[in-house]
């Protein structure tokens, strides 16, 4: 069985050599580079299974290394772990937003290092399962023939982005870089009013696309997107998606259906805000978030997000949920809400 290959990009000789020794004892094949520029060259030629990279380095720092590797399809999917002595939160956030998979603060011990590597290599193996599951759904877009093969290649060539809870994926006004497919987790889209209040426009779950509107309209985003929980995303580049849509009209038609459904949901939401009572609005939001509209549906969402989606104060959300619980319509288990009587929620009039 082939040994996994790890590339260490580190300008400190002692750290580079000691890390190499640990990994070789753990039965890994090790490549090394003493600066970012040579590290990029080695990664491009050798395609290691994982990269450990220092941030502060001469010639090209770790952020530059990650940026260059992400530009190439051959190296963008390689798991990438930053090594740094800087533990400030802003540095960790910058690295993760650029697409780093993990972050080790020096000095780290042998167990920390090996656990981080094993975890990332295991997640890489699971990517194929993610892709297979997604492609079952995506097959409906193309049917059979060359289109499916093109879409499969498009998906499998992309690196899964692991987004932390509350991390912003894009802001209102940004230009779309592509189309997002959720593989695991949930994402909310929202708009901010002039006084800073947040209005949720949608919540997306596994196997759902978001960012379709801006992509098809060739416009900037009209809302922001943020992870509601730890989420795995696949971003399909804009140019490639447009080419796929142009070559296979059935793909375009399916995305238009998705766009139409999104618009219908927003229309329903506006009507509820305008005409429905507080209780009916909350009932409809709960049913929509629970998904299947049947007893036993479970949802996990913060009071603030519920308030933003239903267009009411957080205090009103708490009071209404308490009423629903007393009436036997829902059950609250920690941060989860379980639907007990979907029929009554659906037919609620006041």
N, C-alpha and C positions, 0 to 999 in steps of 0.2 A: 504494500500500500504506500502510495506516494506521501512523503512528508509535506505538511503545509509549509509554505514559504512566507517568512516574515521579513519585511524591509524596515530597518531602523534608520531614521534620518535624524542625526544628533551630532552637534558640533563638539560636545564635551567628550573627550576621549575616554575618561574613566566610566562615565555613565553608559556610553556606547558599548564599551568592552564588557562591562559587568552584565548589562542587559543581554548581550549576545551569548555570554556564558550560561545565563539562566535558561534562555530559550533553547539552546543546543542541548542542555541537560534534559529539557522537557521534550526532546525529540522533534524540534522544529528545525527546518533549514533556514538559515539566516543570511540576509544580504544587508550591507551597511553602506551608509553615505555620511560624510562629515559636513555637508552643507545642503541647502534646499535645492540648488540648481542641479547638482549631481544626483540628488535623490529623485527628482522628476525624470531625469534621463534613465536611471535604472528602472524606475517603475514603468516607464513607457516601453522599455525593451523586454523586461523580465515578467511583467504582470504578476506581482506577488499576490498571495492570498489575503494579506493584511498589511497595513502600514502603520508603524509607530513613528510619530514625527514631533520633534521639538518645535516650539513656537518662535523663540528668540534665537535667530541664526544669522550669520553673515550671508551676503549675496542675495539670498531669497528666504524670507521668513516662512513659518509654517502656514500662515494664511495664504501666502502666495503659492505655496506648494499645492494646497488644497484647491485653490482657484484654478490653477492650470490643469490639475488632474481631472477636475469636474468638467472641463471643456471637452475632454476626449471620451467617446463612448467606451473605448477599451479600458480606461482606467477609472471612469466615474463610478463604477459599481464596486470598487475595492473598498472593503471596510477600512475606516481611517480613525485612528486614535491619537489625540494630541497628548504630548508629554510636555509639561511646563512647571516651572517653579512659581509661576504667578497664579494665585488662587482667587483673584478678584472675580466677582460674579459677572462683571461686564465682559471679561475675557472669555469666560465659559459660554456666555450667551452668544457672543460673536461667532465663536467656533461652531457651536451647534446650529446656528442659523445659516452658516455657510455650508452645512452638510456633514460635519464631523459626526462620527458614530459614538464616540466616548471621549473621556477627558481624565487623564491621570495626573495628579499633582505630585511633583517631586519634593522630597524623596518618597518613593513607593516601595513596598516590600514585594517579595517574590509571589506571594499568594494573590495580592491585588493585581499584579501584572498578568499572571497566568489566568486568573478568573476573568479579567476583562477580555483577554484574547479569546479564550474558549467561548465566552458568551457571544462575542461578535461573529466568530466562525460558525457557531450553531445557528445564529440568526440568518446568516447568509445561506445556509442549507435550507432553511425554512422559506426563503424567498421563492423557491421554485413551487412550493405548495401554495403560496399566496398567488403566484402567477396563474397556476393551474385553475384555482378556484375562480379567479377573476375572468379568465378566458372562457370558462363555461358560460358566464353571463354575457361576455362580449361577443360570443359566437352568434347570439341572436341579432347582433347588429349587421353582421356580414352574411350569414348563411354559410355557404360552402364556396370553395374556389380560392383564387389568388388573394382576395381581400382579407380572408382570415389569416393567411400566412403573413401578410404584411402587418396586420394588427398585432399578431403574436410576436413578431420580431420587434415591433415598436415597444410593446410592453416589456418584453424580456430584456431588452437592452438598457432599460432605465433602472437607476438605483432607487431602492426604497428609501424615502426620507422619513426618519423617525422624529416626529414633532412632539415636544413636551406640552403638557397641559398648560393652557393660557398663552402659549406662544402664538404670535400673529403670523399668519402665512402670507397675507398681502393686505395692503391698506386701500381704502377708497381713494381713487385717483391714480393708482399704479397702473402701468401698462401690462396687459396679460402676457406672460411668457409661455403659457401653454394651458393645457386642460388637466385638472386634478382628478384622480381616481382614488377613493378611500379604500384601503385594503383592511384596515383595522382601526377602530376608534370612532370618534365623532368630531364634526367641525360645525361651528355656527357662523352664519353671516349676519352682519348687523350694520345699521346706519346710526350716526350720531346726530342729534338735533343741535340747533344753534346754542342751546343752553347746556349741552353736554350730556343729555340723557340718551340712553342706548335703546334702540328698537331692533329686536331680533327679526330678521326677515326669513330665516330658514335654519334648520338643523339637518345635517347630512350624516348618514351612517355608512357602514361597510357596503361595498359594491355600488356606491353612488358617485356620480360626477358632480363637481361644482366648478364654477368659473366658465360655464358654457355660454352664458349670456354675452359677456364681454368678448369672448373669443369669436362667436359667430357674428356679432355686431361690429367687430374690429374697432372696439371702443375701449376706454379705460374702465377699470372696475368702478361700479356705482355703490359698492358696499365693501366692508372689510371682512376678512375671514380669520377666525381664531380657533385653535384646538380646544374643545370642551374637556377632553381627556387625552392621555397619551395616545398618539395616533400614528399610523403608518400610511404614507401617501406615495403614490406614483405620479410623477408629473410628465405628461406627454407634451413634447415641444410643439409650439404653435405652428411652425412651418411644416412640420411633418404631419400634424393633424389636418391642416388645410389641404395638403397634397393628397392625403388619404380620402378626405371628403370629396375632393374634385375627381379623383379616380374611381370612387365607388359611391354613386349617388345614394344607395340605400343607407350608407353610413350617415350621410348628411341628413336624410329624412329622419333617422332615428334620433339624432341630436336635436333636430327641430322639435320632435315630440317631447324630448326632455325639457327643452326650453319652454314649450307650450305648457307643460305640466307645472313648471316652476312659476310661470305667470299666473296660472289658474290658482295655485296655492296662495300667491300674494294677493290676488283679488279677493279670495275667500277671507284672508286674514284682515284686509281692510274693511270688508263688510261687517265682520264680527266686531271690529273696533268701533265701527260707526253705529251699529244697531243692536248688538246683543248686550244682555245684562252681564254684570261681572261674573255671576255664577256660570252662565252659559258659555262665556268666553273662556273661562278656566276649564270647563268640561271639554270644550272642543280642542283646546291646546293639549290637554292631557291625552286625549284619544289620538291626536295626530302624532304626538311624540312616542306613544306606546306602540304605534305601527299598525297592528292588526285589528284594532277596534273590538277586541274580544276580552272576556274575563281572563284574568291572569297575566295581562300585558304588564311589563315592567319597564319603568323609565328611571333614569338617574340624571337629575338636572338641578342646578342651584336655584334658590329662591329668586336671586337677582335675574337669572336668565328667564325664569318663568314669568317674572314681572315684566321684563322687556318684551317677551313674546306676546303676552296677553294685553299689554298696554295698561298696566295698573301698578299701584304702589306695592312695594315688598310687603308692607304690613297687611295690605288687602289680600295678597297671595296667602300669607300665613293664616289669616282668619278664614278664608274660603276653603283652604285645604283642611283646616281643623273641622269645619262644618261638614265637608264631604266625608271625613273620617268618622265623625259622630253618626252620620246617616248611613254608614256601611257601604259607601260608594268606592272608597279607596282604603288602602292600608299603608302606613308609613313604616319602613324598616331602615332606620338610619337615614342615609341620603337617598334611598330608593323609594319610589312610589309604585304600589301594585294596584292595578285596576281590579276591583271586585264586582262592580256592576256596570259594565259597559253600556248596556241597553238604556239604563236610566240616565246615564251621563249623556248619551246620544240624543235622548228625547227631552232633555231638560229645557224648560221654557223660561224659567226665571230664577 
